[in-house]
Amino acid sequence: MTAIAGADEAFARTNLTVLPPHTYRAGADSMFGIANYPWLLKPDTPSVLSLMRRLGIQRVRISYDGGPGLPPATLDAAGIHHNIELAGIPLDGTAAEVAAWADTNTQKAIGSNADWFEVANEVNKPWMSGQTAAAYVRDGLRPVHDRLTAAGAPTKVLNAGLAGMDHVWTEKFRDAGGWDLIDGFAFHPGRGNFTPDYAPPPQEWTQGANGTYWNFLGGLRKAREVIAEYGTKELWLTEAYACTKPNSWWHDTYRHAAENVLLSLALAKAEGVSCVNWYQLHDSVLGKPQMADPANPEYHYGLMNRDTSAKPSMLAYATAAQVLDEATFTRWLDLPDPELKGLLFSTPDGPVSILWSRKDGYVLNADHPGDSGWFAAPEPWVDGWLTKTELSVAAAGGTVRELDCLGRERRLTARGGRVQLRLDGAPRVYYGLTRAPDARGHR
């Protein structure tokens, strides 16, 4: 659609998407959730719930009676599980203020029949300072824990989901006694212009809005390390992201976002994450579903556009949910070239491999003109992965199915027990390979 006024011309485009029916099997054991509320209930609530079920969304991060979004009874009727997250802890407040907050919000969590209570959100600011950890345990987490215990409530407890894998804050949190008060450890692996499998060691993380602190796999591995050291807890990503702010080098293009949604979810499954709550269903400003604010990165985190059309990200989420439903991670593949990567999963439909290449590196939008200014994002149909690599792998039969991140299928013919793949930076899913597709053979 184009609008013209004098010498000015503006245009808008939308997307039309069709998904065939699919039945998911994992139920409450599914890893797939959505963060925040489904703000934009358009065209109506039943339609949004139907779409959520089709995408494989099995859990909503926040739901309670009287709150924004869909109430618990509506989600229960739709077979979608729900948690609760409540903020506003009066850090360093009076004893009366602390007790009032804990009384009100613990009862709200119990009354919502939430499976998990995430006690506040991103309280670890300034990042990597540890400044708020002791006060958070004293004024928020411990009062909630004690009230849930006294009430005999079955509600499990998550810490306030951390902004980034803030291991400095987490150490202070443990020292203050917080680790023994939680059932699961939650953080938000924010990611800049890096592929999800970029995993610099924590000692090399740089700080700031555009620092390498904001990486995905490195944060996951550090979280696993912390859990192994401090004591076993479930690992939750209560927010995960692929922001598509237009013409922003720090954020994803539409094409990268779809690739990164699939790979992020596959890596989360491989790293033993219990639940990933993707942030969020529609583009919208927090709490203001009717407001458009395109200059705000927060507005662009949805799997869907503001007009309710699908971004490529939505299709990638559905592809991941279908492929990884009831999947069990087996191992990383041992490929002959260290720049070729692969994950192997066991599923009820047989072994599944996800393969990609990093010959073009881990940095996205690397040709941006600087830390500020205009970055002209390429159109989503433009393939930016320049290096294509042929790889021969072991096939179980005569035909191998290849899915791209959007779920589009190609059928490849195997010969002599091998099939030739063409890899680049985009992850692809393969059915029909053996349980050891990296077994060496004639290449």
N, C-alpha and C positions, 0 to 999 in steps of 0.2 A: 504494500500500500504506500502510495506517495502523496505527500501534501506539499503544495507550492503556494508561496506568498511572495509576490514580487520576484526578487532575485534569489530568494531563499528556497531551498528544496530539502525536504526531509522524507525519509522512508522508514517503514517498519516491515519486518517479515515475521512470519510465524511458522510453526511446524505442525505437520499432521502425522500422527503415529498410531499404528495398530499393533496390538500384542495379542497373539493367540492365547486361548485358555491354557492354564497350567495349574496343577495341584501340588502344593508343597506338603512335605511330610514331617518335617522336624518339629513343628509345633513350638512348645515352650522351650525346647532345647535349641531353637534356632539362634544364630548369632545376629540376625538382621533386625535392626530397629531404626527408629527415627527420633531425632532430638527435637526438643521444643514441641509445641503444639502444631497440629495442622491448622494454621491460622485461617487460610483462605478456603472456606467451605463452599466452593463453587464447582458445579452448578448447585449442588446440595450435599448434605451430609451423607446420604446413602451412596452417592456417586464417589465421593472421596474415600469412604471406607472400602468400597468395592475396588477402587484403584490401589489402595494401600495393600489389600490382600493379594491382588494380582502381582504387585511388585515384590511380594515376599516379606513385607514389613510385618513382623510378629510382635513388636513391642514399641510402646510410646514412652518416652522418657518421663513425661510429666502429665499427670491427670488427677484431678480431685474435684469434688463437688463444689461449685461456686467459683472455680477457677476458670481461666480462659481455655479455649480449646474444647475438646470432646470430654464429657464426664466419664467416670469409670464404668457406669452401667452400660453406656453406649458402646464402649470398647469391649466390655465383657460379652455383650450380645453378638458382636462381630467376631469374636474369637481372637481378639488382639490383646495381648498382655500389657500391663502398665506399671510404671514406677512413679516416683514423685521426687522432685527436687525443689527445695524451698530455701531461699536466701534471706538476707537481712539480719544475720547474727549480730547482736550488739557487742562487738569486740571491745574489751576493756570497759564494758558498761557496768552499771550497778548490779548487785545481786538480784534485786527485784526485776530489773530489765532482762537479765539473762534468764531468770526463772519464767518470766512471762513469755518470752520468745520460745523457750523450750516447751512449755506447757501447751501453747497454742499450736505449734507446728508438729509436735509429736502426735497430738490428738488428730490433727489434720491428716498426717501420714497413716495412722492406724485406721481412721475413718474411711480413707480412700481404698483400703485393702490393697495398698501398694505392695508389690513383691519386694522392692528395694527402696530405701529412703537415701537419696543422695543429699547429704547435709551441706547445703550451700554450693556455691559455684565460683571457681577461679579466684580463690582468696589468696593466692600466692603472689601477690604483687607487692613490691617490685619483684620481677622474676629473678630467681636464683639468689635471693637474699635471705630467705628463711625468716623474714621479720615477723610474719603473722602466725607462724606455726603453733607456738605455745598458747597464744591467746585463743586461737581457733579451737584447740583441744579443750581448753579450760571453759570457754564461754559458749561453745556450740556443740561439739561432738560428744563430750562426756555427759553433759546434761541430757542430750537426746538418748544416748546409749542407756543411761541409768533409768530413764522413764520408760523406754521400750522394755527393758528387762523387768522392771517392777510391774508392768502391765501384762507380762507374759506374751507379748506380741510376737508373731512369727516374722515380722518385717526385718529383712536383712539391711545392713548399713554399708553405704559407700561414703568415702571421704568426699569432700568438695572436689569435683573434677578439676584437675590442675591445668592451667594454661601452659602447654608444653610439658615435657618430662623434666620437671624441676626437682632434680635429685638433691639439691641443697635443702630446699624446703622439706622434702620428704625425710631427710635425715633428722632435721629438727623436730618434725612431726613424730617420728619414732622415739626420739629422746624424751619428748613430752608425754609419752605413753599412748599416743594415738593409734599406733599400729595394732595394738591388742583390742581396740574398740571397733574395728571394721571387719566386715566379711569379704569385701572386695575393694580393690585399689583402682581408682578412676583417674584418667587424665585425658587431655585433649591434644592430640598430636598435630598441632598446627603445621602447615607445610607451605613453604614459599615456592620459588621457581625451581624446584628440584623434583626429580621423579620420586615416587614413593619408596623405592628401594635404595635411595641414597642414605647411607648409614655412617656418617662420620663419627669417630669416637667422641664421647662427651668432653674429654679434655681439649678437643679442638673446636667445640661449639663457640661461635661468636654470638654476641648479644645484640640487642637492638631490634627495631621493627623489621629489618631485612637481614637478620642474622641467621646463621646455619643452625642455631638452637631450634628453629622451626623446621625440623625434618621428621619424617614419619618412621621409617624402619629403625633408625638409630635410637629414637625415643622408645620404640617398642622393646628393643633389645635391652636398653638400660632399665626399663620397667621390669622385665623378666629377671634381670640381674638383682635388682632391689628385692623383688619378691623371694628369690632364692636365698638371699642373705637374711632378710628380716623375718620371714615366715610365710608359709603358703597362704595366698589369698587369690580369689578370682581376679582376673584382669579385665577391666571394662574401659572402652573408649566411649565416654558419654557424649562426646561431640567429635565428629570427623568431617573433613572438609575437601571440597574441590571448588573453590570460589571462581566464578567466571566473570569478574568485573571486566568490562570491555576495554581493550587497548591498554592493559596494565601488565607490564612485564613480570611483576611479582606474582600475579595470579595466573590461572590456567586459561588457555584458549578453550573453545568448545571442544575441539578435537582432543587436546591433552586431558581435559577434565574427564571425558568418557574413559580414556585409557587409564587414567589415574584412579578413578572410582573402582574399576575392575581389579587393578593390581593392588590397591590399598586393602580391599576386602579379602583378596587372596592371601596377602601377607599377614593380615590380622588372623585369619584362620590358621595359617602356618605357625604363627607365634602363640597360639593357644588362647586367643582373646575370647571371653565368654559372650560379649555382646558389643556390637558397634552401632551406636545411635548416630545415623548420618544427619548432618546439619545442612539443610532442613528440607521440607517437602516442596514448598513454593518459594520463589523469590518474594521477600517481604521484609519490611522493617519490623524489628521485634515489637510485638504487641500492637502493631498498627497495620493490619492487613490491607487496608484500603489506600495506604500511602505509598507512593513511589519515590525513591530517593536514589537515583542511579549513580550519584557521585559517592555514595557510601558503600564501601566493600561489603558491609553487613547485608546489604540488599541483594547480593548476587550469589548467595550460598545454596539456593534451591536446586532440587533435582528437576524442577519445572519452572517455566517462565511465569511472569506475573499474569499473563493472559491465559494461564492454565495449560499451555502447550508444553510438550515434553522437550527438555534439553537432551542432547545425546547422553548426558549423565544419567538420566532416568533409565534409559535402555540398558546402560552398563550396570546399574544397580540390579535391575531385573535379571540380567545375564548372570551376574555373580551369585545372586540368590538361588537361581535355578541350578547352576553348576555345583555350588557348594552346599546345597541342601543335603543334610545327612553325610557330608563329606568328612573324612578323617585325614589329617595330614600325614604323609608317609615320610618324605625327605626332600631336601634339595637335590636336584639332579647334578651328576658329575659329568659335565659336558667337556669335550676336548679343548674348547677355547674358553678361557676364564672370563671373557667378555660376553659369552652367551650364558643365559640364566634360565633356570627351570624349577618349577615346583611340581611335586607328584602327590596326588591325593587318591585315596581309596573311596569309592562311592558305591551305592547300590547298583549303579549302572556300569560298574567296572572302573578300571583305573582312569584317571583324568590327569593330563599334564598341562601346565600353563608355561609357555615358553616366550622369551623375548631376548633382545640384544641390547647391550650398552656400548656398542662401538661408537655411537654418536654422543656418548657421555651422559651425565646425570643432571646437567643444568638445562632447564627449559628457557626458551626465549633468550638465549644467550647473546643474540645479536641486538639486544635493546640498546638504545643510544646513551644510556646513563641512568643514574639513580632517580632521575626525575624526567619529566617531559613525556611526549607522546610516543607510544609504542603501537604501531599499526599491526594489529593481530591478523594473521592470515585467515582466510576463509576456512571453515571446518573441513571442506572437501580437499584442501591442499595438504598433501603428505609431506611433512617436514623431516621425516627420517630418511636421510640420504644414503645411508650404508645398508645394503641388503646382503645377508649372509646365508649361503646354502648350508644346510645341515642334514645329514642322513641319520635317521633314528630307527629303532626296532619297532616294527608294526606287528600287531597280533593277527591280522587277517589281510584281505586284499584291499580294503577300503578304510580310510581314516577320515573322520569328520573334523573339520577345522571351524571354530567359531571366532569371529572377531569380537571386540568389546561391545558392539551393538547387538550381538546375537545372530549376525548374518552368517550363514553356513556355506562352506565349500567342501566338496568331497575330493579327496586326494587318493590316487591309485598307488598301492604298494607293489613292489616287485622284489622277489627274492627275500622276503621277510623284512625289507627296509622301505622307508618312505622318505622322500626328499622334501624338506621344509625350507621355506624362505623367511628368515627372521629379520626383524628390525626392532626399533624401540617400542613398538606397540605390542602389548601382551596378547597372545592368542591361546585359545583353549583347544585341546586335542583329545578326542575320543578315538579309541581303536589302536592306540599304541600299547606295547606290552607293559608288564609291571616293572620292567627294567628297560625303559626306552633308551637309556644312555649306555646300554651294553655295547661294547666295542664290536664292530663287525666290518664288513667291506664298506668303504665310504667312497 
